[in-house]
Amino acid sequence: MVRLGLTGGIGSGKTTVADCFRARGATVIDADAISRLVTAAGGPAIAPIRASFGADYITANGALDRARMRQASFSDPQARARLEAIIHPLVGQETARLQSEALAIGAPCLVFDIPLLVESRRWRQQVDQVIVVDCPQEVQIDRVMARSALAREDICKIIASQVPWLQRLRAADVVIFNAGISLDQVDAEVGQVASRFGL
């Protein structure tokens, strides 16, 4: 099985590229989706988050209050580290479970969609190739503003909290530039990459 790490800054278009790989038969494991699952109402991260941060960080329906936690994480690096210490092991457990399922059914290619792949030292050793989805920062900001209620200032804080652009590119085995081109062109570019791995 080929293991590919897919990463890129917020709003770069990782989900679009992941969908293109999925359409070609790859099994995609989305770390963000798992993170949302474990912090949803009844998720395994809720009790430890409540114990560490207090009930104010849990919404009335029992999920993580993302807006409040985002503000806390940006203003206090220690708060961010505490949150990651709760969530990352849970995401890792679910990722391992999904990987085992993919191995059991003989999936030809696993794509790990990991926003913080470059920031995490352990991930580079677990994938055969790193694919970076890239686009200009202004495009990132416009995309995120169009799809969410986040203010421009908050989006810029998120971008600033991620690994610098050049460092991410240096970690790449493959770069897919996702700006100023059509979805069909993105799909064609993914097809060229995917063909190298038997998809």
Steps between C-alpha positions, in 0.01 A plus 500: 500500500621848411461758776476863392496799733283786375541842656470872437397820670143580592296576188759351266257243363612180671144367510459547124825317433410225749167452322684462170720228651195330652326495160800308366477228763716634782388465860506844661544546875411858597656614828279811518185292461616268778581800720148636448359158584686461830402855607133466402231449761570171674846476346787352702681836524214685670547373857877570511449842338239588762733381776797696364333821380167516682136474397514839324682332212215255439186610315146448628464191281820348639750567221826695507443876475734548206483879490587536868775239479644666189533830687661328798745309282614809313550704815664227708743248344477286813123471453558385145753242618254370762228466239730321258609262777136397535396487135809372316518158673130443429546595135803271488299206637222543245751550218669171595165322507404628154843411365462144629161474330651620172782245527250223574306566180815539289461868416769595246565853626442689823486880498543657842348851488702661782498882530791495748703230327811715460475625859482142630832315492340157522292523183787535253629159601158341450437601139680418176445840339383843615262687272459872571202692365608859446339833413561871575409623848236740368327207331506309829340793683231552234406131499473472876298821528262371233438169677498605866405778739863563592625857479803583287703571815422155642591330173832684493567379856435142392736537203765653727466209743572246225842409368651769274422467130860437391556236767190314382618509139844371599335197660314412180576216264217626277337845484152548356433868433130565549419856394384661178414165341175309456390198700556288190858626481557420868356154440729447202801603706400260777454231234859540386623464859264213579614303197847476654348299784287262298174692522 
